[in-house]
Amino acid sequence: MENQIFELQYAIDTFYFLVMGALVMWMAAGFSLLESGLVRSKNTVEILTKNISLYAVACIMYMVSGYALMYDGGLFLQGIEAFNLDQVLADSAENGFAGDSVYSGASDFFFQVVFVATAMSIVSGAVAERMKLWSFLLFTIVMTGFIYPMEGSWTWGGNAVFGMYTLGDIGFSDFAGSGIVHLAGGAAALAGVLLLGARAGKYTSTGQSKAMPGANLPLATLGTFILWMGWFGFNGGSVLKLADAGNAHSVAMVFLNTNAAAATGLVAALLTARALFGKADLTMALNGALAGLVAITAEPSTPTALQASLFGLVAGVLVVLSILGLDRLKIDDPVGAISVHGVIGLFGLLLVPLTNSSSSLSGQLAGAATIFIWVFGASLLVWLALKVTVGIRVSEEEEYEGLDIGECGMEAYPEFTSST
């Protein structure tokens, strides 16, 4: 009877884990729509090609090397026969049903690989409209197969940082990845943008920023809704289990807090834009919702709904100020990814000690510094190597005509544009 109860719990938890992973996978569609809506029409096909290709490359590289680096094990050559129910039952009898067997093996790999793709999707939007497609995909190989798994091994993997110290032992906590996924993606994006430079015509000779509106704001809005929905899998799945009362309640609180932070983030960004520009800026509102989601991701289970709402509120204001600040520094980010995921990812990590007593501010700062220094430094080296070998930026002519023609040989909206 006890074994039957365990098997039922195992089945429910594994099914929940896989469904949450599928929700996170759907975020790839959200990123695709968001980014294609915020770039100019002449770069739409290229940004879509990048997004679907990076997902495929991430899945391959994480299977080949990334998962083994992050968790000291591999799945590439394992099949269904690798599952040993007797061993699972024996471990359960010895340690109690802690869920270890649920988030090891195939189900854990699937849930983890979609997180890797999310981190890489952040980079895609920041370098849009001027980066070579194949250089971007070469970077994707290194990012998803080595750079991300290494910092993941020091955090979720529980390994010591270069054999020196364990982040968990010094008070670092990141429930679903504000730092491990979002700050990491923002750091890699920042390194690429600094070497890549701004889009042609983005800044005048006097340093003034020129608006380059996106081509399809309905798509960008739909993409944000999809990301918002996918985030329930991102944060909810990170509870890892469902089939007992305590964890079921935790999942419900995570969903509640995730939604609350996104809502207040959007409203705060909308009001901030109204105060600064005198208009309701849709793009800022979209980024405000995403900022609220990123901020709550580091710890969505312990805050009250009020606290989660306040966290989202501050994140919504902060992301608008960050986007404007980076623009003043001439760091050209067409979709605001560095601000949403990098700056707010750091902010989310610093919020954790307010509601989670097992973490500390010093631990959060140490963890954030470790993630940023590693990912930014390693990414900078890879981007630099690509720049001096194959190049990372398209020619001026290709940028003027659009990357759709130069990189992909087709247009997204051929009926509405003239072909050369």
DAPE-V924247 format. One record per backbone hydrogen bond with DSSP energy under -1.0 kcal/mol. NH is the residue of the N-H (numbers start at 0). CO is the residue of the C=O. If there is no record, write none. Layout:
# DAPE-V924247
nh & co
NH & CO
NH & CO
This chain:
# DAPE-V924247
nh & co
4 & 0
5 & 1
6 & 2
7 & 3
8 & 4
9 & 5
10 & 6
11 & 7
12 & 8
13 & 9
14 & 10
15 & 11
16 & 12
17 & 13
18 & 14
19 & 15
20 & 16
21 & 17
22 & 18
23 & 19
24 & 20
25 & 21
26 & 23
27 & 24
29 & 25
30 & 26
31 & 27
32 & 28
33 & 29
34 & 30
35 & 31
36 & 32
37 & 33
38 & 34
42 & 39
43 & 40
46 & 42
47 & 43
48 & 44
49 & 45
50 & 46
51 & 47
52 & 48
53 & 49
54 & 50
55 & 51
56 & 52
57 & 53
58 & 54
59 & 55
60 & 56
61 & 57
62 & 58
63 & 59
64 & 60
65 & 60
66 & 61
68 & 64
69 & 65
70 & 66
71 & 67
77 & 74
81 & 78
82 & 79
87 & 83
88 & 84
89 & 85
90 & 86
91 & 87
92 & 88
93 & 89
94 & 90
95 & 91
97 & 95
102 & 98
108 & 104
109 & 105
110 & 106
111 & 107
112 & 108
113 & 109
115 & 111
116 & 112
117 & 113
118 & 114
119 & 115
120 & 116
121 & 117
123 & 119
124 & 120
125 & 121
126 & 122
127 & 124
131 & 391
135 & 131
136 & 132
137 & 133
138 & 134
139 & 135
140 & 136
141 & 137
142 & 138
143 & 139
144 & 140
145 & 141
146 & 141
147 & 142
149 & 145
150 & 146
151 & 147
152 & 148
153 & 149
156 & 151
158 & 152
160 & 164
163 & 160
170 & 167
171 & 166
174 & 297
175 & 296
180 & 176
181 & 176
182 & 177
183 & 178
184 & 180
185 & 181
186 & 182
187 & 183
188 & 184
189 & 185
190 & 186
191 & 187
192 & 188
193 & 189
194 & 190
195 & 191
196 & 192
201 & 198
203 & 207
206 & 203
209 & 201
214 & 38
215 & 36
219 & 215
220 & 216
221 & 217
222 & 218
223 & 219
224 & 220
225 & 221
226 & 222
227 & 223
228 & 224
229 & 225
230 & 226
231 & 228
233 & 229
234 & 230
235 & 231
236 & 232
238 & 235
239 & 236
243 & 241
247 & 243
248 & 244
249 & 245
250 & 246
251 & 247
252 & 248
253 & 249
254 & 250
255 & 251
256 & 252
257 & 253
258 & 254
259 & 255
260 & 256
261 & 257
262 & 258
263 & 259
264 & 260
265 & 261
266 & 262
267 & 263
268 & 264
269 & 265
270 & 266
271 & 267
272 & 268
273 & 269
274 & 270
275 & 271
276 & 272
277 & 273
280 & 278
284 & 280
285 & 281
286 & 282
287 & 283
288 & 284
289 & 285
290 & 286
291 & 287
292 & 288
293 & 289
294 & 290
295 & 291
307 & 303
308 & 304
309 & 305
310 & 306
311 & 307
312 & 308
313 & 309
314 & 310
315 & 311
316 & 312
317 & 313
318 & 314
320 & 316
321 & 317
322 & 318
323 & 319
324 & 320
325 & 321
326 & 322
327 & 323
328 & 324
329 & 326
330 & 325
339 & 335
340 & 336
341 & 337
342 & 337
343 & 338
345 & 341
346 & 342
347 & 343
348 & 344
349 & 345
353 & 350
354 & 351
355 & 351
358 & 355
359 & 170
363 & 359
364 & 360
365 & 361
366 & 362
367 & 363
368 & 364
369 & 365
370 & 366
371 & 367
372 & 368
373 & 369
374 & 370
375 & 371
376 & 372
377 & 373
378 & 374
379 & 375
380 & 376
381 & 377
382 & 378
383 & 379
384 & 380
385 & 381
386 & 382
387 & 383
390 & 385
393 & 129
398 & 394
399 & 395
400 & 396
401 & 397
403 & 41
405 & 401
406 & 402
409 & 403
415 & 412
